[in-house]
């Protein structure tokens, strides 16, 4: 299947070019904040006294979100994916034009920002992690679509009928559209699963449960896609086998998610009222 002719630049005004990738982050944060406002404003979803912060505060937190994702994503890429290069070229750390961003780094930055912001509001920081878990799938979906438009992060060669020939592929072979796999699994499907937990099981009443479900769901989805997604060329497969850096970084997320689910499911009612 040929690659659809989509310009990575969504809008150009003179020398200013606005790319779909940037819009994915921008709309991801904006739509996520809007959905987060609706969640916070729905008192039925939360146990009394367990809100991370007031619904109106979500717009202030949106600024923290964008800043923490960009800083965390960039630092995560530097540390996890290309540290030797940046140690030799420290001036390049701030050069984001090379596209180097790490999802896991951005997630860690967002978690830290959520904890600090929530504590400043005297809220429950575990509930803050539940909140960002509930809304972050929106941004994941949009950014993975933008990855596809950029013809980056594609997968291994395939004979399946939906294999895509990416214009950036020097071999011009049909490949797994791994960006779309991630958009569906980590974005759309995980959003629906978490929606069931928040609105059917009322899991936001047990702080840590939704964050745990997200950790398990995202981690397993990312590990599954990594089997067909090409690793970064300068890293390759780890230990000479099939293991990738994406798998290695996602495994602790799954384990932490399991721990959070067990903690949230077993904590006593007195702890919930604390």
Backbone as CSV, one residue per row, in Angstrom:
resi,resn,N_x,N_y,N_z,CA_x,CA_y,CA_z,C_x,C_y,C_z
1,UNK,0.852,-1.191,0.000,0.000,0.000,0.000,0.890,1.243,0.000
2,UNK,0.687,2.163,-0.927,1.524,3.378,-0.957,1.211,4.281,0.229
3,UNK,2.194,5.052,0.601,2.022,5.986,1.709,1.135,7.137,1.260
4,UNK,0.130,7.516,2.058,-0.725,8.650,1.672,0.083,9.937,1.618
5,UNK,-0.230,10.755,0.657,0.528,11.986,0.435,0.044,13.065,1.402
6,UNK,0.585,13.043,2.620,0.218,14.014,3.650,1.457,14.828,3.998
7,UNK,1.360,16.125,3.841,2.487,17.005,4.163,2.656,17.074,5.684
8,UNK,3.858,16.765,6.198,4.083,16.878,7.654,3.843,18.275,8.203
9,UNK,3.926,19.292,7.339,3.650,20.672,7.741,2.167,20.940,7.547
10,UNK,1.463,21.159,8.632,0.024,21.393,8.551,-0.292,22.790,8.040
11,UNK,0.520,23.770,8.441,0.267,25.161,8.073,1.584,25.910,8.037
12,UNK,1.807,26.659,6.979,3.015,27.470,6.848,2.623,28.920,6.606
13,UNK,3.136,29.799,7.456,2.914,31.237,7.297,4.279,31.894,7.189
14,UNK,4.695,32.205,5.963,6.032,32.735,5.760,7.068,31.728,6.223
15,UNK,8.014,32.163,7.068,9.051,31.243,7.551,8.575,30.336,8.698
16,UNK,7.355,30.577,9.184,6.835,29.808,10.315,6.076,28.588,9.800
17,UNK,6.524,27.420,10.210,5.883,26.170,9.798,5.327,25.460,11.029
18,UNK,4.049,25.151,10.981,3.388,24.427,12.068,3.177,22.994,11.611
19,UNK,3.798,22.059,12.305,3.771,20.665,11.899,2.659,19.908,12.627
20,UNK,2.196,18.845,11.986,1.182,17.992,12.600,1.672,17.420,13.915
21,UNK,2.977,17.167,14.012,3.548,16.598,15.239,3.338,17.551,16.414
22,UNK,3.598,18.830,16.189,3.394,19.825,17.250,1.914,19.958,17.580
23,UNK,1.074,19.912,16.554,-0.364,20.009,16.791,-0.885,18.797,17.564
24,UNK,-0.245,17.637,17.353,-0.638,16.451,18.107,-0.457,16.659,19.598
25,UNK,0.670,17.240,19.983,0.911,17.551,21.396,-0.057,18.625,21.892
26,UNK,-0.222,19.681,21.082,-1.052,20.807,21.497,-2.509,20.382,21.700
27,UNK,-3.061,19.691,20.715,-4.451,19.250,20.830,-4.591,18.123,21.846
28,UNK,-3.551,17.319,21.989,-3.592,16.269,23.000,-3.739,16.843,24.399
29,UNK,-2.959,17.893,24.684,-3.054,18.547,25.998,-4.377,19.280,26.135
30,UNK,-4.800,19.990,25.083,-6.035,20.753,25.152,-7.267,19.876,25.327
31,UNK,-7.379,18.834,24.503,-8.520,17.924,24.620,-8.455,17.128,25.921
32,UNK,-7.224,16.755,26.317,-7.066,16.039,27.581,-7.504,16.888,28.760
33,UNK,-7.166,18.181,28.723,-7.577,19.075,29.801,-9.094,19.222,29.834
34,UNK,-9.710,19.313,28.646,-11.164,19.413,28.591,-11.839,18.179,29.146
35,UNK,-11.322,17.002,28.781,-11.890,15.755,29.302,-11.610,15.636,30.801
36,UNK,-10.442,16.077,31.225,-10.118,16.056,32.648,-11.044,16.942,33.449
37,UNK,-11.417,18.091,32.873,-12.369,18.989,33.553,-13.700,18.280,33.781
38,UNK,-14.168,17.557,32.768,-15.437,16.836,32.901,-15.339,15.748,33.968
39,UNK,-14.205,15.073,34.038,-14.023,14.036,35.057,-14.020,14.644,36.455
40,UNK,-13.295,15.727,36.624,-13.203,16.366,37.939,-14.534,16.977,38.376
41,UNK,-15.307,17.440,37.406,-16.578,18.075,37.735,-17.673,17.060,38.063
42,UNK,-17.435,15.795,37.738,-18.417,14.736,38.002,-18.140,14.138,39.377
43,UNK,-18.809,14.646,40.387,-18.532,14.227,41.762,-18.863,12.759,42.013
44,UNK,-19.729,12.166,41.194,-20.095,10.752,41.388,-18.915,9.816,41.155
45,UNK,-17.932,10.290,40.398,-16.827,9.403,40.029,-15.774,9.276,41.129
46,UNK,-15.763,10.197,42.069,-14.678,10.277,43.032,-15.174,9.984,44.441
47,UNK,-14.320,9.371,45.233,-14.608,9.211,46.650,-14.458,10.568,47.323
48,UNK,-15.285,10.842,48.303,-15.257,12.124,48.994,-13.860,12.445,49.523
49,UNK,-13.376,13.636,49.178,-12.084,14.090,49.676,-10.882,13.584,48.908
50,UNK,-11.112,12.853,47.787,-9.985,12.277,47.067,-9.682,12.974,45.745
51,UNK,-10.316,14.116,45.477,-10.006,14.857,44.259,-8.548,15.332,44.295
52,UNK,-7.853,15.252,43.171,-6.487,15.787,43.160,-6.471,17.308,43.276
53,UNK,-7.408,17.963,42.604,-7.569,19.417,42.679,-8.913,19.771,42.063
54,UNK,-9.319,21.018,42.188,-10.608,21.454,41.673,-10.623,21.433,40.145
55,UNK,-11.822,21.261,39.598,-11.954,21.180,38.141,-11.391,22.423,37.459
56,UNK,-11.615,23.602,38.038,-11.136,24.846,37.415,-9.623,24.925,37.345
57,UNK,-8.927,24.163,38.193,-7.462,24.193,38.218,-6.837,23.416,37.059
58,UNK,-7.653,22.676,36.317,-7.103,21.847,35.240,-6.430,22.699,34.166
59,UNK,-6.909,23.937,33.991,-6.330,24.791,32.950,-4.946,25.288,33.353
60,UNK,-4.727,25.514,34.639,-3.378,25.833,35.113,-2.472,24.620,34.954
61,UNK,-3.022,23.457,35.269,-2.215,22.241,35.165,-1.869,21.925,33.704
62,UNK,-2.701,22.358,32.764,-2.414,22.112,31.353,-1.080,22.734,30.950
63,UNK,-0.783,23.914,31.501,0.517,24.543,31.214,1.650,23.685,31.772
64,UNK,1.487,23.218,33.010,2.472,22.319,33.608,2.638,21.062,32.753
65,UNK,1.532,20.587,32.230,1.551,19.364,31.418,2.425,19.530,30.186
66,UNK,2.185,20.584,29.423,2.945,20.795,28.198,4.435,20.946,28.494
67,UNK,4.757,21.732,29.510,6.157,21.957,29.856,6.830,20.670,30.314
68,UNK,6.145,19.893,31.161,6.749,18.677,31.703,6.912,17.604,30.641
69,UNK,5.976,17.514,29.695,6.076,16.515,28.635,7.268,16.824,27.728
70,UNK,7.408,18.088,27.354,8.505,18.472,26.462,9.857,18.275,27.150
71,UNK,9.991,18.777,28.386,11.263,18.646,29.097,11.563,17.184,29.418
72,UNK,10.560,16.474,29.940,10.770,15.074,30.284,11.032,14.216,29.063
73,UNK,10.291,14.475,27.983,10.484,13.702,26.765,11.862,13.891,26.171
74,UNK,12.342,15.139,26.197,13.665,15.413,25.634,14.772,14.822,26.508
75,UNK,14.687,15.043,27.812,15.703,14.502,28.714,15.680,12.977,28.707
76,UNK,14.476,12.403,28.586,14.379,10.953,28.512,15.069,10.405,27.282
77,UNK,14.910,11.098,26.154,15.585,10.651,24.930,17.104,10.740,25.079
78,UNK,17.548,11.845,25.667,18.989,12.037,25.873,19.559,10.923,26.755
79,UNK,18.881,10.610,27.854,19.388,9.641,28.823,19.224,8.202,28.352
80,UNK,18.074,7.876,27.758,17.757,6.490,27.437,18.243,6.045,26.063
81,UNK,18.299,6.974,25.110,18.496,6.550,23.731,19.810,6.988,23.081
82,UNK,20.439,8.063,23.547,21.650,8.518,22.840,22.584,9.282,23.764
83,UNK,22.775,8.801,24.990,23.571,9.527,25.978,25.012,9.765,25.535
84,UNK,25.724,8.779,24.963,27.124,9.043,24.560,27.256,10.222,23.595
85,UNK,26.322,10.310,22.629,26.387,11.414,21.665,26.225,12.755,22.361
86,UNK,25.264,12.851,23.286,24.987,14.140,23.933,26.039,14.500,24.967
87,UNK,26.716,13.503,25.517,27.835,13.808,26.396,28.970,14.457,25.616
88,UNK,29.129,14.040,24.369,30.162,14.625,23.511,29.690,15.937,22.876
89,UNK,28.372,16.106,22.749,27.817,17.297,22.115,26.716,17.889,22.995
90,UNK,27.070,18.415,24.168,26.037,18.895,25.113,25.179,20.021,24.565
91,UNK,25.708,20.803,23.628,24.916,21.897,23.067,23.714,21.371,22.288
92,UNK,23.781,20.114,21.835,22.693,19.532,21.056,21.525,19.059,21.913
93,UNK,21.704,19.065,23.239,20.626,18.601,24.113,19.370,19.440,23.930
94,UNK,19.537,20.732,23.730,18.393,21.635,23.583,17.888,21.718,22.149
95,UNK,18.563,21.047,21.230,18.164,21.093,19.827,17.095,20.034,19.558
96,UNK,15.844,20.403,19.708,14.748,19.447,19.504,14.376,19.286,18.038
97,UNK,15.064,19.985,17.137,14.755,19.876,15.720,15.105,18.498,15.162
98,UNK,15.914,17.721,15.904,16.246,16.382,15.425,15.152,15.374,15.757
99,UNK,14.087,15.838,16.417,12.938,14.989,16.684,13.101,14.025,17.837
100,UNK,14.181,14.104,18.581,14.438,13.150,19.654,13.569,13.389,20.872
101,UNK,12.513,12.579,21.030,11.631,12.663,22.190,11.338,11.243,22.650
102,UNK,11.300,11.055,23.957,11.003,9.744,24.538,9.657,9.791,25.230
103,UNK,8.770,8.845,24.866,7.477,8.810,25.539,7.650,8.535,27.025
104,UNK,8.509,7.583,27.363,8.687,7.222,28.773,9.231,8.399,29.579
105,UNK,10.138,9.183,28.975,10.640,10.367,29.658,9.554,11.404,29.852
106,UNK,8.733,11.609,28.814,7.626,12.544,28.935,6.632,12.118,30.000
107,UNK,6.395,10.813,30.089,5.472,10.302,31.098,6.002,10.537,32.500
108,UNK,7.295,10.289,32.702,7.888,10.523,34.017,7.833,12.006,34.387
109,UNK,8.100,12.868,33.397,8.008,14.295,33.650,6.601,14.715,34.011
110,UNK,5.609,14.153,33.321,4.212,14.479,33.601,3.786,13.980,34.978
111,UNK,4.235,12.792,35.344,3.902,12.258,36.671,4.464,13.153,37.768
112,UNK,5.715,13.568,37.613,6.339,14.434,38.606,5.602,15.771,38.702
113,UNK,5.242,16.343,37.548,4.513,17.609,37.549,3.159,17.454,38.232
114,UNK,2.473,16.327,37.973,1.155,16.096,38.581,1.263,15.988,40.093
115,UNK,2.306,15.304,40.570,2.478,15.141,42.024,2.766,16.480,42.680
116,UNK,3.692,17.264,42.094,4.056,18.561,42.672,2.866,19.514,42.643
117,UNK,2.164,19.581,41.500,1.021,20.480,41.371,-0.080,20.103,42.355
118,UNK,-0.350,18.803,42.480,-1.424,18.354,43.367,-1.101,18.608,44.825
119,UNK,0.128,18.387,45.208,0.518,18.645,46.595,0.410,20.138,46.907
120,UNK,0.655,20.990,45.920,0.507,22.434,46.150,-0.951,22.817,46.367
121,UNK,-1.863,21.953,45.901,-3.293,22.189,46.081,-3.864,21.372,47.243
122,UNK,-2.986,20.705,47.995,-3.391,19.857,49.119,-4.332,18.738,48.664
123,UNK,-4.094,18.212,47.458,-4.922,17.129,46.935,-4.255,15.785,47.079
124,UNK,-4.933,14.756,46.621,-4.432,13.383,46.682,-3.600,13.098,45.436
125,UNK,-2.303,12.859,45.610,-1.433,12.712,44.441,-1.667,11.412,43.681
126,UNK,-2.138,10.369,44.358,-2.476,9.143,43.637,-3.669,9.381,42.713
127,UNK,-4.624,10.163,43.172,-5.762,10.514,42.325,-5.318,11.362,41.139
128,UNK,-4.259,12.160,41.323,-3.718,12.936,40.207,-3.153,12.005,39.139
129,UNK,-2.481,10.937,39.550,-1.978,9.968,38.591,-3.125,9.262,37.881
130,UNK,-4.206,8.999,38.609,-5.398,8.426,37.981,-5.967,9.364,36.926
131,UNK,-5.971,10.651,37.235,-6.515,11.632,36.305,-5.708,11.681,35.015
132,UNK,-4.386,11.784,35.121,-3.584,11.873,33.893,-3.615,10.553,33.128
133,UNK,-3.789,9.429,33.837,-3.942,8.145,33.153,-5.234,8.116,32.352
134,UNK,-6.263,8.765,32.866,-7.565,8.781,32.204,-7.564,9.622,30.937
135,UNK,-6.721,10.642,30.877,-6.777,11.582,29.752,-5.602,11.457,28.786
136,UNK,-4.490,10.861,29.205,-3.280,10.890,28.378,-3.391,10.044,27.121
137,UNK,-4.324,9.087,27.097,-4.486,8.271,25.892,-4.911,9.123,24.700
138,UNK,-5.564,10.248,24.953,-5.965,11.147,23.867,-4.729,11.693,23.154
139,UNK,-3.777,12.175,23.939,-2.544,12.691,23.364,-1.725,11.613,22.685
140,UNK,-1.688,10.417,23.285,-0.941,9.314,22.686,-1.482,9.013,21.297
141,UNK,-2.811,8.943,21.178,-3.439,8.655,19.891,-3.039,9.688,18.841
142,UNK,-3.134,10.968,19.183,-2.859,12.038,18.221,-1.385,12.079,17.824
143,UNK,-0.491,11.893,18.785,0.941,11.958,18.472,1.362,10.764,17.629
144,UNK,0.782,9.583,17.868,1.126,8.423,17.039,0.634,8.613,15.605
145,UNK,-0.517,9.249,15.440,-0.975,9.575,14.091,0.013,10.536,13.430
146,UNK,0.513,11.491,14.207,1.506,12.431,13.675,2.801,11.720,13.313
147,UNK,3.200,10.707,14.098,4.369,9.901,13.744,4.184,9.235,12.382
148,UNK,2.970,8.765,12.123,2.669,8.141,10.828,2.783,9.165,9.705
149,UNK,2.226,10.355,9.921,2.305,11.407,8.908,3.758,11.770,8.630
150,UNK,4.597,11.758,9.679,6.024,12.069,9.519,6.808,10.927,8.886
151,UNK,6.151,9.781,8.684,6.811,8.596,8.117,8.019,8.190,8.949
152,UNK,7.833,8.168,10.294,8.901,7.803,11.209,8.423,6.686,12.134
153,UNK,9.362,6.027,12.768,9.056,4.962,13.737,8.242,3.831,13.100
154,UNK,8.514,3.541,11.841,7.770,2.468,11.174,8.332,1.105,11.554
155,UNK,7.650,0.064,11.074,7.970,-1.278,11.513,8.825,-2.076,10.542
156,UNK,8.930,-3.347,10.839,9.715,-4.279,10.023,8.973,-4.593,8.722
157,UNK,9.682,-5.126,7.723,9.011,-5.505,6.471,7.908,-6.528,6.718
158,UNK,6.859,-6.465,5.909,5.733,-7.375,6.057,5.122,-7.681,4.696
159,UNK,4.481,-8.836,4.593,3.748,-9.208,3.377,2.243,-9.028,3.568
160,UNK,1.839,-8.506,4.716,0.422,-8.297,4.980,-0.137,-7.214,4.052
161,UNK,-1.415,-7.307,3.703,-1.975,-6.375,2.707,-1.971,-4.920,3.136
162,UNK,-1.883,-4.656,4.443,-1.864,-3.255,4.894,-0.443,-2.725,5.117
163,UNK,0.541,-3.441,4.650,1.909,-2.937,4.722,2.034,-1.629,3.944
164,UNK,2.806,-0.705,4.482,2.935,0.630,3.895,4.363,0.847,3.418
165,UNK,4.502,1.434,2.237,5.819,1.815,1.730,6.048,3.279,2.113
166,UNK,6.926,3.486,3.090,7.155,4.837,3.605,8.189,5.570,2.748
167,UNK,7.966,6.840,2.446,8.905,7.578,1.593,10.282,7.753,2.216
168,UNK,10.383,7.651,3.543,11.670,7.808,4.217,12.447,6.498,4.312
169,UNK,11.858,5.403,3.834,12.514,4.093,3.907,13.470,3.930,2.731
170,UNK,14.770,3.820,2.986,15.719,3.691,1.868,15.529,2.411,1.069
171,UNK,14.943,1.377,1.684,14.750,0.106,0.983,13.427,0.048,0.230
172,UNK,12.520,0.970,0.537,11.218,1.030,-0.132,10.495,-0.321,-0.113
173,UNK,10.393,-0.892,1.083,9.692,-2.150,1.284,8.379,-1.912,2.025
174,UNK,7.363,-2.751,1.762,6.141,-2.648,2.574,6.462,-2.968,4.029
175,UNK,6.047,-2.115,4.946,6.387,-2.289,6.356,5.140,-2.167,7.233
176,UNK,5.266,-2.755,8.433,4.196,-2.616,9.407,4.005,-1.136,9.749
177,UNK,2.778,-0.602,9.666,2.533,0.769,10.138,2.422,0.763,11.665
178,UNK,3.551,0.562,12.317,3.563,0.374,13.770,3.042,1.601,14.518
179,UNK,3.145,2.786,13.896,2.592,3.984,14.529,1.073,3.851,14.684
180,UNK,0.423,3.291,13.664,-1.030,3.123,13.716,-1.412,2.016,14.699
181,UNK,-0.577,0.973,14.794,-0.829,-0.066,15.792,-0.849,0.559,17.190
182,UNK,0.137,1.427,17.443,0.222,2.057,18.761,-0.934,3.042,18.984
183,UNK,-1.314,3.751,17.935,-2.444,4.676,18.062,-3.715,3.938,18.475
184,UNK,-3.918,2.754,17.887,-5.120,1.974,18.195,-5.028,1.341,19.578
185,UNK,-3.880,0.702,19.882,-3.751,-0.035,21.146,-3.556,0.897,22.339
186,UNK,-2.558,1.778,22.251,-2.207,2.637,23.389,-3.126,3.853,23.496
187,UNK,-3.769,4.209,22.390,-4.639,5.364,22.390,-6.107,4.993,22.486
188,UNK,-6.678,4.540,21.385,-8.122,4.295,21.312,-8.580,3.176,22.239
189,UNK,-7.983,1.987,22.120,-8.431,0.839,22.920,-8.227,1.084,24.408
190,UNK,-7.063,1.614,24.780,-6.789,1.849,26.193,-7.713,2.938,26.751
191,UNK,-8.058,3.931,25.938,-9.025,4.945,26.379,-10.360,4.290,26.724
192,UNK,-10.818,3.386,25.870,-12.109,2.730,26.101,-12.065,1.841,27.336
193,UNK,-10.950,1.135,27.523,-10.819,0.277,28.709,-10.855,1.119,29.977
194,UNK,-10.092,2.202,29.986,-10.061,3.070,31.168,-11.419,3.735,31.386
195,UNK,-12.104,4.056,30.311,-13.446,4.644,30.428,-14.393,3.684,31.167
196,UNK,-14.268,2.398,30.905,-15.072,1.411,31.624,-14.712,1.422,33.110
197,UNK,-13.434,1.497,33.412,-13.014,1.511,34.818,-13.487,2.779,35.533
198,UNK,-13.461,3.919,34.848,-13.839,5.170,35.516,-15.347,5.342,35.644
199,UNK,-16.116,4.885,34.636,-17.542,5.175,34.607,-18.447,3.971,34.878
200,UNK,-17.902,2.771,34.830,-18.695,1.573,35.135,-18.300,0.995,36.486
201,UNK,-16.995,0.836,36.689,-16.499,0.295,37.953,-16.228,1.376,38.996
202,UNK,-16.299,2.660,38.599,-16.026,3.796,39.496,-14.676,3.638,40.199
203,UNK,-13.677,3.292,39.406,-12.360,3.018,39.980,-11.619,4.256,40.440
204,UNK,-12.079,5.448,40.050,-11.447,6.665,40.553,-11.667,6.826,42.049
205,UNK,-12.598,6.063,42.612,-12.836,6.111,44.054,-11.758,5.339,44.819
206,UNK,-10.957,4.600,44.110,-9.841,3.877,44.730,-8.532,4.425,44.152
207,UNK,-7.958,5.423,44.770,-6.765,6.079,44.225,-5.657,5.092,43.865
208,UNK,-5.157,5.211,42.657,-4.095,4.360,42.164,-4.571,3.284,41.217
209,UNK,-5.851,2.935,41.239,-6.366,1.854,40.404,-6.276,2.181,38.915
210,UNK,-6.770,3.354,38.513,-6.773,3.712,37.094,-5.347,3.897,36.577
211,UNK,-4.490,4.488,37.395,-3.080,4.635,36.998,-2.448,3.270,36.794
212,UNK,-2.791,2.310,37.647,-2.267,0.960,37.499,-2.753,0.302,36.230
213,UNK,-4.042,0.462,35.917,-4.594,-0.100,34.683,-3.900,0.504,33.467
214,UNK,-3.657,1.810,33.520,-2.947,2.455,32.414,-1.539,1.885,32.257
215,UNK,-0.822,1.745,33.374,0.536,1.226,33.307,0.582,-0.155,32.686
216,UNK,-0.332,-1.023,33.100,-0.378,-2.381,32.550,-0.750,-2.341,31.066
217,UNK,-1.811,-1.576,30.746,-2.294,-1.531,29.370,-1.298,-0.929,28.404
218,UNK,-0.712,0.208,28.798,0.264,0.839,27.911,1.501,-0.035,27.770
219,UNK,2.015,-0.532,28.903,3.242,-1.311,28.865,3.117,-2.555,27.992
220,UNK,2.018,-3.298,28.145,1.824,-4.512,27.353,1.622,-4.182,25.875
221,UNK,0.877,-3.105,25.594,0.658,-2.703,24.202,1.968,-2.308,23.537
222,UNK,2.777,-1.534,24.250,4.057,-1.086,23.684,4.994,-2.267,23.463
223,UNK,5.047,-3.180,24.407,5.907,-4.356,24.254,5.468,-5.184,23.058
224,UNK,4.150,-5.358,22.877,3.644,-6.146,21.757,4.021,-5.513,20.421
225,UNK,3.872,-4.181,20.312,4.177,-3.502,19.052,5.678,-3.514,18.778
226,UNK,6.491,-3.509,19.837,7.941,-3.499,19.659,8.439,-4.736,18.900
227,UNK,7.664,-5.805,18.897,8.068,-7.002,18.154,8.074,-6.759,16.648
228,UNK,7.298,-5.780,16.167,7.266,-5.494,14.735,7.763,-4.089,14.411
229,UNK,8.051,-3.285,15.427,8.565,-1.933,15.194,10.086,-1.962,15.163
230,UNK,10.667,-1.291,14.200,12.120,-1.259,14.109,12.709,-0.456,15.265
231,UNK,13.771,-0.946,15.902,14.413,-0.173,16.964,15.207,0.986,16.375
232,UNK,15.569,1.935,17.204,16.406,3.043,16.736,17.695,2.483,16.144
233,UNK,18.074,3.030,14.983,19.211,2.480,14.240,20.501,2.499,15.048
234,UNK,20.710,3.542,15.871,21.962,3.658,16.614,21.976,2.789,17.870
235,UNK,20.822,2.162,18.192,20.767,1.274,19.357,20.616,-0.171,18.915
236,UNK,19.676,-0.414,17.998,19.431,-1.777,17.525,18.795,-2.632,18.613
237,UNK,18.928,-3.935,18.439,18.397,-4.870,19.425,19.421,-5.065,20.541
238,UNK,18.935,-5.137,21.765,19.811,-5.218,22.924,20.265,-6.645,23.175
239,UNK,21.483,-6.769,23.671,22.065,-8.053,24.041,22.109,-9.032,22.863
240,UNK,22.128,-8.480,21.637,22.244,-9.310,20.458,21.028,-10.153,20.150
241,UNK,19.889,-9.831,20.759,18.699,-10.646,20.543,17.545,-9.841,19.991
242,UNK,16.331,-10.058,20.546,15.128,-9.394,20.057,14.658,-8.274,20.982
243,UNK,15.327,-8.104,22.107,14.900,-7.108,23.086,15.215,-5.693,22.602
244,UNK,14.265,-4.779,22.766,14.469,-3.386,22.375,14.440,-2.477,23.600
245,UNK,14.907,-1.253,23.421,14.874,-0.289,24.513,13.437,0.011,24.922
246,UNK,12.525,0.057,23.939,11.119,0.290,24.256,10.554,-0.788,25.160
247,UNK,10.918,-2.049,24.912,10.477,-3.148,25.776,11.058,-2.998,27.175
248,UNK,12.346,-2.683,27.220,13.046,-2.583,28.498,12.451,-1.478,29.366
249,UNK,12.069,-0.362,28.757,11.502,0.747,29.513,10.034,0.507,29.878
250,UNK,9.357,-0.341,29.118,7.935,-0.600,29.370,7.710,-1.660,30.438
251,UNK,8.647,-2.567,30.609,8.470,-3.640,31.599,8.283,-3.088,33.015
252,UNK,9.106,-2.136,33.495,8.860,-1.575,34.833,7.502,-0.907,34.944
253,UNK,7.000,-0.362,33.835,5.688,0.269,33.845,4.595,-0.765,34.108
254,UNK,4.741,-1.936,33.495,3.775,-3.008,33.728,3.834,-3.464,35.181
255,UNK,5.027,-3.663,35.705,5.185,-4.123,37.084,4.646,-3.094,38.077
256,UNK,4.945,-1.814,37.826,4.416,-0.762,38.698,2.897,-0.700,38.619
257,UNK,2.356,-0.920,37.415,0.914,-0.926,37.254,0.254,-2.049,38.037
258,UNK,0.852,-3.216,37.996,0.320,-4.345,38.765,0.347,-4.026,40.252
259,UNK,1.456,-3.431,40.707,1.571,-3.064,42.112,0.508,-2.061,42.532
260,UNK,0.240,-1.065,41.673,-0.773,-0.065,41.990,-2.175,-0.672,42.040
261,UNK,-2.472,-1.568,41.104,-3.786,-2.205,41.090,-3.995,-3.026,42.362
262,UNK,-2.975,-3.796,42.750,-3.082,-4.596,43.973,-3.253,-3.697,45.191
263,UNK,-2.467,-2.625,45.253,-2.565,-1.692,46.379,-3.957,-1.072,46.464
264,UNK,-4.455,-0.585,45.306,-5.755,0.084,45.296,-6.887,-0.879,45.611
265,UNK,-6.747,-2.128,45.176,-7.817,-3.104,45.379,-7.867,-3.630,46.802
266,UNK,-6.753,-3.593,47.502,-6.699,-4.210,48.829,-6.700,-3.220,49.978
267,UNK,-6.573,-1.926,49.673,-6.530,-0.969,50.773,-7.897,-0.918,51.454
268,UNK,-7.908,-0.670,52.748,-9.138,-0.724,53.536,-9.991,0.513,53.345
269,UNK,-11.253,0.422,53.728,-12.147,1.570,53.647,-11.678,2.707,54.553
270,UNK,-11.040,2.373,55.649,-10.523,3.437,56.528,-9.422,4.209,55.833
271,UNK,-8.620,3.511,55.007,-7.576,4.207,54.253,-8.191,5.118,53.207
272,UNK,-9.302,4.682,52.606,-9.966,5.504,51.613,-10.502,6.785,52.210
273,UNK,-10.892,6.740,53.485,-11.466,7.915,54.146,-10.389,8.839,54.709
274,UNK,-9.145,8.361,54.708,-8.069,9.147,55.317,-7.766,10.385,54.491
